Amino acid sequence: MGQNSSNSIIRKILFANQDKKQMIYAFIGVLIGFVFMSASVHYLFELNKIGASSEMLNSNILTIQKKVSSSNTLSISNTIFSDNELTFYKKLPFVEKVIPVENNNFPVELKSNDPLIPYFRSDIFIQSIPKDFLDVKSNLWKWESGDSVVPIILPRDFVYMMNNFLTSSGLPQLSDDILKDVGFEIQLGDELNRSSYKARIIGFTNEISSILVPENLMRFGAVTFGMKKELKHTQLMLKSKKGQFGLVEELLARNHLEVKKNQLIEGKLKSMITIFLSAITLISLIVVILSVIVLIQYLQLLITKNAYEIRTLLRIGVFIKTIVYQYSKYILIGFIIVIAFITMIDIFLFREINNVLKSAGIFIESANYQNVFLIISILFSVIFIYSIISVNNFVRKEF
């Protein structure tokens, strides 16, 4: 009798009494579990990728200040943050970091120096914050004493107002790229003690409503051109820990603090996305664990039901490795079929979800599913190896 014919007979003996319905249910459970998990893992990677290049998934950073009331105006109270208050906020368990926003205590003047835009000249208010709090990332964000060019970051509102002014003057509006090429001049100090520098726009911020300059320039200006006034902090930058934004809201209400409305909305959205992703990941993990348990129980039941057939084959001289090979082949074919279905369903599902997200203004450009299928392959490999070890141990026990 040929080898193929012998293997065919052994296969029929081993799997003659299997419950096909139970097998189908087991593999459907695994299919659903892994599709659910692969979708959540894929979009978890994609959203984290979006968050790395935008502000959506970054830690919540708020610019806080005290509310202005009639008592502030009458000097009964003030809107200055004291050192004690700063220390208090730093020690709060839900606050990751808090720093004061540095304001200029010396005259600053900005004027245009380019034929692309009408000439203007204005006293301005500048601020400075640490680099890791900026929503603009650039290698040009640095300044040392002796540098002739000062990098500045414009608030987005300033750009809107400038373009509205240009439109009302019958001039074309300026794009971000053109603005970065426009020549400006920034002057520090008063008429008796003044220095002029070229100003270069390197980015635009949605977080701060004033023009930003590097910290070194602010310190240099305070020492060189300062009006001998005490440096006062009217704003703080506060970074909350992930998932703790609700406590920050309570802090704002309790201490009569305020933030820009859009920052508050963004903070809530970030917290909701974080909670949603965590819940989806947890549910996916539970579904996958349950589906794997169902599959392993089915495989163990299949072997247990065939205990008599296994003992009979061993008694007539069939090798242990031959029986294990037949089970391995059976399990492997089942896994290949399931993985093929998962792949087809995922490709279709991802395309449909991407279309829905696209209509909502969220663009997932990447069609790279390598991370997802790598995780699926690793999990199935672990299950396959565990199954083969279980089969081998059971057969040897029967022998």
C-alpha positions in Angstrom: 0.0 0.0 0.0 1.4 3.4 -1.0 2.4 6.1 1.5 -0.4 8.5 0.2 -3.0 5.8 0.5 -1.9 4.9 4.0 -2.0 8.5 5.1 -5.5 8.8 3.6 -6.7 5.8 5.6 -5.2 7.2 8.8 -6.8 10.6 8.2 -10.2 9.0 7.7 -9.9 7.0 10.9 -8.8 10.0 13.0 -11.4 12.4 11.7 -14.4 10.2 10.9 -16.2 11.0 14.1 -15.6 14.8 14.3 -18.5 17.1 14.8 -18.3 19.5 11.8 -20.8 21.9 13.2 -18.7 22.3 16.3 -15.6 22.8 14.2 -17.4 25.5 12.2 -18.6 27.3 15.3 -15.0 27.2 16.8 -13.4 28.7 13.7 -16.2 31.3 13.3 -15.5 32.4 16.9 -11.8 32.7 16.1 -12.6 34.5 12.9 -14.8 37.1 14.6 -12.4 37.6 17.5 -9.4 38.1 15.3 -11.2 40.4 12.9 -12.4 42.5 15.8 -8.9 42.6 17.3 -7.1 43.3 14.0 -9.4 46.2 13.2 -8.9 47.8 16.7 -5.1 47.2 16.5 -4.9 48.7 13.0 -6.7 51.9 13.9 -4.9 52.2 17.2 -1.7 52.3 15.2 -3.1 54.7 12.7 -4.6 57.1 15.3 -1.3 57.1 17.2 0.5 57.9 13.9 -1.9 60.8 13.4 -1.3 61.9 17.0 2.4 61.9 16.5 2.1 64.4 13.6 -0.7 66.5 15.1 -2.1 67.7 18.4 -5.0 65.3 18.6 -3.6 62.5 20.7 -0.9 64.5 22.5 -1.1 65.2 26.2 -3.7 67.9 27.0 -1.9 71.3 27.2 -3.9 74.3 28.3 -3.1 78.0 28.6 -4.8 79.0 31.8 -5.4 82.5 33.3 -7.5 84.0 36.0 -10.9 85.3 35.1 -11.1 89.1 34.9 -14.0 90.6 36.9 -14.9 94.1 38.2 -12.9 93.4 41.3 -9.8 92.9 39.2 -10.4 96.1 37.4 -10.7 98.0 40.7 -7.5 96.3 41.9 -9.3 94.6 44.8 -7.8 91.4 43.5 -5.4 90.7 40.7 -4.8 88.2 37.9 -1.1 87.5 38.7 0.0 84.0 39.6 2.1 84.0 42.7 5.0 81.6 43.3 2.9 79.8 45.9 0.1 79.2 43.4 2.6 77.9 40.9 4.0 75.4 43.5 0.5 74.3 44.4 -0.4 73.5 40.8 2.9 71.6 40.3 2.1 69.3 43.2 -1.3 68.2 41.9 -1.4 64.5 41.1 -3.2 64.9 37.8 -0.9 67.6 36.5 2.1 66.3 34.6 3.8 69.7 34.2 3.1 73.4 34.7 5.2 76.4 33.7 4.7 80.1 33.7 4.4 81.9 30.3 7.1 84.5 30.1 5.9 88.0 29.1 8.1 90.9 27.9 8.7 93.7 30.4 10.4 95.8 27.8 9.2 97.6 24.6 8.9 95.5 21.5 8.1 96.8 18.0 7.4 94.8 14.9 7.3 96.3 11.4 7.1 94.9 7.9 10.1 95.2 5.6 9.0 93.6 2.4 7.3 94.8 -0.8 4.9 91.8 -0.7 2.8 93.4 2.0 1.8 97.0 2.9 4.1 98.7 5.4 3.0 98.5 9.0 4.6 99.2 12.3 3.1 98.3 15.7 4.1 97.9 19.3 3.5 94.2 20.1 3.2 91.9 23.1 5.5 88.8 23.0 5.7 85.7 25.1 7.9 82.7 25.4 7.3 79.1 26.5 9.6 76.0 26.7 10.2 74.2 23.4 8.4 71.0 24.6 5.1 72.9 25.1 5.1 74.3 21.5 2.7 72.9 18.9 5.2 73.9 16.3 8.3 71.7 15.8 11.3 73.3 14.1 15.1 73.1 14.2 15.1 76.9 13.6 13.6 77.6 17.0 16.8 78.9 18.7 18.5 82.2 19.3 21.8 83.2 20.9 23.2 86.6 21.8 24.8 87.9 18.6 22.4 86.2 16.2 21.0 88.7 13.6 17.8 86.8 12.9 15.0 86.2 15.4 12.7 83.2 14.7 9.1 84.0 15.6 5.9 82.0 15.7 2.7 83.8 14.8 -0.7 83.1 16.3 -3.1 81.8 13.7 -5.6 84.5 14.6 -2.9 87.1 13.7 -2.7 85.5 10.2 -6.5 85.6 9.8 -6.5 89.3 10.7 -3.6 90.1 8.4 -5.3 88.4 5.4 -8.6 90.2 6.1 -6.7 93.5 6.2 -5.0 92.6 2.8 -8.4 91.7 1.3 -10.0 95.0 2.4 -7.0 96.8 0.9 -7.5 95.1 -2.4 -4.4 93.0 -2.1 -4.1 89.2 -2.4 -4.0 87.1 0.7 -0.8 85.4 1.8 -0.4 81.7 2.3 1.7 80.2 5.1 4.6 79.5 2.8 4.7 83.1 1.5 4.5 84.5 5.0 7.5 82.5 6.0 9.4 84.3 3.2 8.1 87.8 4.1 10.7 90.1 5.6 10.0 91.6 9.1 12.0 93.6 11.5 11.7 93.4 15.3 13.0 96.1 17.6 13.7 95.6 21.3 14.0 98.5 23.8 13.0 102.2 23.8 14.5 105.1 21.8 17.4 105.5 24.2 18.4 101.8 24.2 17.3 99.9 21.2 18.4 96.9 19.0 16.9 95.8 15.7 16.9 92.3 14.3 15.5 90.6 11.2 12.5 88.5 12.1 11.7 85.2 10.4 8.4 83.4 10.7 9.0 79.7 11.2 5.4 78.5 12.1 1.9 79.3 13.3 0.3 78.3 16.6 -3.3 77.7 17.7 -2.4 77.5 21.4 -1.1 81.0 22.2 -2.7 84.3 21.1 0.5 86.3 21.1 3.7 86.3 19.1 6.2 83.8 20.5 10.0 84.2 20.6 12.7 81.9 21.9 13.4 81.9 25.7 16.9 83.1 25.3 15.7 86.3 23.5 13.2 87.0 26.2 15.9 86.7 28.9 18.3 88.8 26.9 15.6 91.5 26.4 14.7 91.5 30.1 18.3 92.0 31.2 19.3 94.5 28.4 16.1 96.5 27.9 14.1 95.7 31.0 12.2 98.6 32.6 13.3 97.4 36.1 9.8 96.1 36.6 9.1 92.9 38.4 8.4 90.1 36.0 4.8 89.0 36.5 3.1 85.9 35.2 -0.5 86.2 34.1 -0.7 82.9 32.2 0.4 79.3 32.9 0.9 76.4 30.5 -0.5 73.3 32.2 -0.1 69.7 30.8 -2.5 67.2 32.3 -1.9 63.5 32.6 -3.8 61.3 30.1 -7.3 60.4 31.2 -7.3 63.1 34.0 -8.8 66.0 32.1 -12.0 65.9 34.2 -10.0 66.7 37.3 -8.4 69.7 35.4 -11.9 71.0 34.6 -12.8 70.8 38.3 -9.6 72.7 39.1 -10.5 75.5 36.6 -14.0 75.9 38.0 -12.9 75.8 41.6 -10.1 78.4 41.2 -12.0 80.7 38.9 -9.6 80.0 36.0 -10.3 80.2 32.3 -8.9 78.8 29.1 -9.7 79.3 25.4 -12.9 77.6 24.6 -11.4 75.6 21.7 -8.7 74.2 24.1 -11.4 73.0 26.4 -13.3 71.3 23.6 -10.0 69.7 22.3 -9.1 68.5 25.8 -12.5 66.8 26.2 -12.2 65.2 22.7 -8.7 63.9 23.5 -9.9 62.4 26.8 -12.9 60.7 25.0 -10.6 59.3 22.3 -8.2 57.9 24.9 -11.0 56.3 26.8 -12.6 54.9 23.6 -9.3 53.4 22.4 -8.6 51.9 25.7 -12.1 50.3 25.9 -11.9 49.0 22.3 -8.5 47.5 23.0 -9.7 45.8 26.2 -12.8 44.4 24.5 -10.8 43.1 21.6 -8.4 41.4 23.9 -11.2 39.7 25.8 -12.9 38.6 22.6 -9.6 37.2 21.2 -8.9 35.3 24.5 -12.3 33.8 24.5 -12.1 32.8 20.9 -8.7 31.2 21.4 -10.0 29.3 24.5 -13.0 28.0 22.4 -10.6 26.9 19.6 -8.2 25.1 22.0 -11.1 23.4 23.8 -12.4 22.2 20.4 -8.9 20.8 19.4 -8.6 19.0 22.8 -12.1 17.6 22.5 -11.3 16.4 19.0 -8.2 14.5 20.3 -10.1 13.1 23.3 -12.9 11.8 21.2 -10.4 9.9 19.0 -8.6 8.3 21.9 -9.8 4.8 20.9 -8.8 5.4 17.2 -5.3 6.6 18.3 -4.7 3.6 20.6 -5.8 1.3 17.8 -3.4 2.9 15.3 -0.6 2.7 17.7 -1.2 -1.0 18.4 -1.1 -1.9 14.7 2.3 -0.1 14.4 1.5 3.4 13.2 4.3 5.8 14.4 3.5 8.5 16.8 5.0 11.2 14.5 2.6 10.0 11.7 -0.5 10.6 13.9 0.9 14.0 15.2 1.6 14.9 11.5 -2.0 14.3 10.5 -3.3 16.5 13.3 -0.7 19.2 12.5 -1.7 19.2 8.9 -5.4 19.4 9.8 -4.9 22.3 12.2 -2.6 24.1 9.8 -5.1 23.9 6.9 -7.8 25.2 9.3 -5.6 28.1 10.3 -4.7 29.0 6.7 -8.3 29.1 5.8 -9.2 31.3 8.8 -6.2 33.7 8.1 -7.3 34.0 4.5 -10.8 34.9 5.5 -9.5 37.4 8.1 -7.3 39.0 5.5 -10.2 39.4 3.0 -12.6 40.7 5.6 -10.1 43.1 7.0 -9.2 44.6 3.6 -12.9 45.1 2.9 -13.6 46.4 6.4 -10.7 48.8 6.5 -11.7 50.3 3.1 -15.2 50.9 4.2 -14.2 52.4 7.6 -11.6 54.6 5.8 -14.4 55.9 3.5 -16.6 56.7 6.6 -13.7 58.5 8.3 -12.9 60.3 5.1 -16.4 61.7 4.9 -16.0 62.9 8.5 -12.8 64.7 7.6 -10.3 62.1 9.0 -7.9 60.9 6.4 -6.2 57.5 6.9 -3.6 57.5 4.1 -1.7 54.5 5.1 -2.8 51.1 3.6 0.0 49.3 5.5 -1.4 46.4 7.4 1.9 44.8 8.2 1.7 45.4 12.0 -1.8 43.9 12.1 -0.9 40.7 10.1 2.3 40.3 12.0 0.5 40.2 15.3 -2.1 37.8 13.9 0.6 35.6 12.5 2.5 35.5 15.9 -0.7 34.7 17.8 -1.7 31.9 15.4 1.9 30.5 15.5 1.7 30.4 19.3 -1.7 28.6 19.2 -0.4 26.2 16.5 2.7 25.3 18.5 0.7 24.9 21.7 -1.8 22.6 19.8 0.9 20.4 18.4 2.6 20.0 21.8 -0.8 19.1 23.3 -1.4 16.5 20.5 2.1 15.0 20.9 1.7 14.7 24.7 -1.7 13.1 24.4 -0.6 10.5 21.8 2.5 9.6 23.8 0.4 9.2 26.9 -1.9 6.8 25.0 1.2 4.9 23.7 
